[in-house]
Amino acid sequence: MISTETYTRSTFCCNGGCVEVQLLKEGNIALRDSKNTTKESHEFTPNEWIAFLAGVRNGEFDLS
C-alpha cells in the first residue's frame, strides 16, 4: 500500500536505481527518484497513474 506520510520504495528495488511513490492527501500520487530525493517529484492524478502503470506493464518505457 502507498503511504500518505512517507514515500514507499518497491520491495523489488536493488542497486539504488529505484523510484518511490507517495499517496498525497488530495488523492494524487507523487513519484520521485530514490537516488536524488531533493529533486521535485512528478505528480499524477489517479487516472494518469493508472495510464502510467499500464504503460510500464506494456513496456512503453523500456530502453531496449
Order of alpha helices (4+ residues) and beta strands (2+ residues): beta-beta-beta-beta-alpha
